[in-house]
Amino acid sequence: MRERFPNLTFNVWEWPTGTVAEYIDYELGVECLFPVTGKGATDNVALMIEVCFLNSRPRLNASVGWGHPSGHSEATFRDNCLTNAEWPEAKPETIAELREFFPSLAVAFESAVERGLPSA
């Protein structure tokens, strides 16, 4: 993507995001930053995988979404899960399902980068 879009900045990250003992979680992803946006427009979109409740029953989800102020979701592995407590458990079959779905997330991310703004 960096070769196709040399004017854009791409960041890859992975880090723990929760500190409360019962809510230890981890996030990894890739983000695209747009150098020029309209006033009040979102300047980033990210593809991320999140895992929560690592010290009990791990749950996971993945999505492509825009940053503040939009917060628009381009694609979600499980779009009917509003909170992380509703995410599917990170069982082998769920991980396999995510692996199969991941190309759809990659396409959604690439489309969002090409457009440079949230879908209508």
HELIX and SHEET records of a PDB file:
HELIX    1   1 ALA A   21  TYR A   23  5                                   3    
HELIX    2   2 ASN A   84  GLU A   86  5                                   3    
HELIX    3   3 PRO A   92  ARG A  115  1                                  24    
SHEET    1   A 5 THR A   9  PRO A  16  0                                        
SHEET    2   A 5 TYR A  26  LEU A  33 -1                                        
SHEET    3   A 5 ASN A  44  CYS A  52 -1                                        
SHEET    4   A 5 ARG A  59  TRP A  66 -1                                        
SHEET    5   A 5 SER A  73  THR A  76 -1                                        
END                                                                             
